[in-house]
Amino acid sequence: MNIYVGNLPFDTQEGDLRSLFAEYGNINSVSVITDRETGRSRGFGFVDLADSSQARNAIEKLDGHDLNGRFLKVNEAKPRSPRR
């Protein structure tokens, strides 16, 4: 299950997210979304957990979690809508 993680501190790295979610299950992939021009984090990312029940547990436990002074928004990622 793909999980959206928002309100990330701008210095968050993929390894930080991997460490945060590791206790909840097997991680397929982690990505922190960056601005194409500046390379700076856009403040959100995605974590794909192998097991959906573990992913739901991670969402429940980590939504509102304080990460370096910012409260995370964690929920199931929605499919991207087509660009117009």
N, C-alpha and C positions, 0 to 999 in steps of 0.2 A: 504494500500500500504506500502510495506517495503522500508525504506529509509536507504541508506548507509551514514554514517557520518565519514569522514576521517580527518586526521591531528589533532586529538584531543590532547590537552595537556595531558601528562601522568598521571596527578593527577585527571582527570575528572572522576566523579562517575555517576552512573545511574541516581541519583536524579538531577544532573546538566543537563543532557540531557533532562530529563522529564520536568524540569522547562523551558528550552530553547524552546522546541517544544509545550508546553501546550497551548500557545496562538493561535496555528494554527489548533487545532482540538482535537478530542478525541483520546487518545493514548491507543492502545491495549497492547503494550509491548515496553520495552527499554532494551538494553543490551550493555555493554561495554565489548569488547573482551579482555581477559587476557591470558597471557602466562601460560600454564599448569604447568610448573616447578617453575617459580618465583612468579606467581600470579600478576605480574605487567601488567598494561594496555599495549596493543599492539598498541595503538594510533588510534583505530577505533571502531565503534560500529554501532548499528542498532536501528532505531525507526520505529515502525509499527503504522501508523495512520489509523483510521477506514475508513475515506472518502478519495478517491483518488484525488478529486479536492482540498481538503485541503492539502493533501500531496504534490501535485504539487506546490501549493502556498508556502508551507514551504520550498521546494527545491529552488524555485526561490528567496525567501527572505533570506535564510540562507547560500546559497552557497557563499563562500568568506567572511562570517561573522567572525569578529575578536573575538575569545574566548581566553582570557588570553594571548594575544600576538601571537596566532596561527590562521591562516586563514583556516576555515573549508572547506573541499570538501564535498558537499552534493549532492547526486543524487539518482535516483531510484536504489535500490539494484538489482543486477543481480543474477539469480539462480546460485548456487554453481556448478562448473563443477566437474564431477566425478574424484576422485583421481585415479592415475594409479599405 
